[in-house]
Amino acid sequence: MKIRTLIFLLAVITCSMGLAQTVPGDSAAAEDFKPASTNQPGREFPQVNSEGRVRARISAPEAVRVQLDISAVKYDLTKDENGVWTGDSDPQDEGFHYYQLWIDGAAVPDPGSLYFYGASRWGSGIDIPAQDQDFYALRNVPHGQIREQLYFSKSNDTMRRCFVYTPPGYDTDISMRYPVLYLQHGGGEDETGWPNQGKTNLIMDNLIAEGRARSFIIVMDNGTWRWPENVPRPKPGERPSGPWPPKGWADGFMKTLLEDIIPMIDSNYRTLADPEHRAMAGLSMGGMQTRVITLAHPELFSYIGMFSGGSISPEDVKNAPGFKENIKLVFVSYGSHELENPRRGFGGDPKANTGALEEMGIKTHFYVSPNTAHEWQSWRRGLHEFATYLFQE
Amino acid sequence: MKIRTLIFLLAVITCSMGLAQTVPGDSAAAEDFKPASTNQPGREFPQVNSEGRVRARISAPEAVRVQLDISAVKYDLTKDENGVWTGDSDPQDEGFHYYQLWIDGAAVPDPGSLYFYGASRWGSGIDIPAQDQDFYALRNVPHGQIREQLYFSKSNDTMRRCFVYTPPGYDTDISMRYPVLYLQHGGGEDETGWPNQGKTNLIMDNLIAEGRARSFIIVMDNGTWRWPENVPRPKPGERPSGPWPPKGWADGFMKTLLEDIIPMIDSNYRTLADPEHRAMAGLSMGGMQTRVITLAHPELFSYIGMFSGGSISPEDVKNAPGFKENIKLVFVSYGSHELENPRRGFGGDPKANTGALEEMGIKTHFYVSPNTAHEWQSWRRGLHEFATYLFQE
């Protein structure tokens, strides 16, 4: 190979890399980057600019390749003379995103960010400022508490943990009793999702301060499911041949919720322990669990919320005796990008299903989060919207 | 250089690396490694063996050097044919240790571990099984709660956060009022230290279940201090020329505690809001804050605990009017290794000081945690011991 050919190929490679990635200096990024609100105390990086680009930086003097991995795209960072690597992502949607760094083939958390549980690991997360971020801002209003509640589960024969939001005044107004929302996370997440990246307490404290939501208790437990014992398990590496998720997938958590969690909450908190004052909601997998559990036990709940987690069809209602009589609201929400690129696996058209329920005489609300996808900003907004409808009758 | 010379040099290098580090295979490590209790759910590494060695493992196919950095020693890991790096540390003290990985010069958290705030960063931590670990085990006993409490601080003109432990039965026995312990973390840590790596709730729940401690509330706030405004600040890179810590270093947190935290706790929790039922304790820097604050305001507290954080001398008592009359117990503890290698900066001989107070007629207790250093196992044991003395008069 001649030298000129080599230089030409290198130029082509460099150009094509330039197209596939964004690097500081030769990128068109607006230079108004600021440290992210999700950074560890005192950390200058990662940063976010007004376009929603993320700029990552890490010192790795001996490394040969460092990448920022966010929203399923890896961006190459470039090294300066001190061994410090820096690089930018493309603009991200408003709100919260999981991400990680790759250092010479190792996927690791960014030491600059706070850590969140999602994608089945504790790792980096970053909040892109949003136009409506004031609804989950920490303000000087009366605040409720997030409580870590440990309890023994008979149905699982083990200690378990949930987080419980109690509204402002819960400890001083000790004659008051409160409705309860059981609120579930998505797949690969756990009971920390809603209190951490979900900003549940701040959303509720702000709504209550504005007089826009009733005060209620929120219970956030761990809905991670295991393969049902009576369904043949696919071999490692094989795709499941039967329906997905497998029949009975939600039975384990349903049993835990009905036999352990609800009775524990009703005996340890000042709840209004009747179906009229009990709601269930969840995001993604948690929405699918909400659907299965409330269709199986409509006698226990009055309000249902599914955030990016399917919908309930007229056919579902016909097969669930008591549903139409008991349920006061079916709330369904999605991020707008999800509706542009529908996800399979949630069953049917969520908007059409919700409209059909309304025609059957069931009160519904269909909410679309603008310019967001299957991500936490959609779910923060979903909860914010849903909460204003809860326990109002 | 001849090939035989090269091979000889490589052999020398390999041998000397073998002496300077511990690697699996050629090390004498007992092969009974198990995943650490502090691992992320489902993660096989890091592991700990019966000697207290830590085995780290990470996939980093393109890396040239990977190290495990624990207890101020870096251990080289070795790469297998799949690009997975593995290596062991020397035996560690029982209990909790912060650690990190180095990948080609980048210091990063281990993606296998849970994360803890200490050394001024959120990062990896690992628990080495301890002979007495049952005292902080999660057992099927009645459990209290850890509550996240947000509040507005007038003295700082900002929202702040603390964690509050309420004992079992707090929500059901609503006529009961409780004593309060204000419990502070060390330097580079924050309000999450005692509830996370400190295991405060489990230590208390177990003691209360055994009838060995009275039920009381514990408040864990953020005692991070800023350089006092009226003391000249050393230039970056310079060592402070005056006393260390600088005069007035504890004034900021003292003001926050007295003007914001204690009144907020007394108005939001069912406390016994008198000095007889108020205690203060802390570890390291938090012990030094406890010393300064209780000597300045002995009229507000009855019980004092300092874990690896200095002691109180007869001279201190003479300069603190009311101290001798009001204080019911001065508790001082250290890890045994700290007493073998005394740390400077905490002032005087803690055992001699404590003995001298006892001779003055002040009740004291001096506790030594066996085979531990300036680390969390000493402080877990310190709290466990201190709690049995609290509010017993």
Interface residues (C-beta under 8 A of the other chain):
Chain A: Q40 P41 G42 I58 S59 A60 P61 E62 A63 V64 R65 V66 G83 L101 I103 D104 G105 A106 A107 V108 P109 P111 L114 Y115 S120 R121 W122 G123 L138 R139 N140 H143 Q145 I146 R147 E148 Q149 L150 Y151 F152 M159 D171 T172 I174 D190 P195 N201 N268 Y269 R270
Chain B: Q40 P41 G42 I58 S59 A60 P61 E62 A63 V64 R65 V66 G83 L101 I103 D104 G105 A106 A107 V108 P109 P111 L114 Y115 S120 R121 W122 G123 L138 R139 N140 H143 Q145 I146 R147 E148 Q149 L150 Y151 F152 M159 D171 T172 I174 D190 P195 N201 D205 N268 Y269 R270
